[in-house]
């Protein structure tokens, strides 16, 4: 696992396809302007989120990482943290 530094936040993205209760696969049609993910690592200067938080972030600010389903953003690209999730 790689550790985030400074104001960087590593976020695990949800799977690209979702399945309904009946087993129907619902693919995502394309890039969204915003996306939701789970924080898996935070840099030492990050104050507003912690590992395990479910966050909404601006997708155009993300950078790919070594893992396909993980992206890196700066803390100021995070738009909000879901509470009671």
PyMOL commands that set and color helices and strands:
alter all, ss='L'
color gray80, all
select helices_A, chain A and resi 59-61+75-77
alter helices_A, ss='H'
color red, helices_A
select strands_A, chain A and resi 8-13+17-19+25-27+34-42+54-58+63-64+70-74+78-81
alter strands_A, ss='S'
color yellow, strands_A
deselect
rebuild
show_as cartoon
